[in-house]
């Protein structure tokens, strides 16, 4: 899997994940926050990962959202 985004909070990463899902791109969050349990934010942010074959399209989709 390849990282296509790094976000300061899990919530921002979840939003980007939803944008990718709406475009038909599966993604996985990698965050050090106990899986979002109890609203913990351990300050590490979150990374968004996609399959290698989807990386270019995912980056393009996210660039359209951020740009």
Secondary structure, 3 states (H helix, E strand, C coil): CEEEEEECCHHHHHHHHHHHHHCCCCCEEEECCHHHHHHCCCCCCEEEEECHHHHHHHHHHHHHHHC
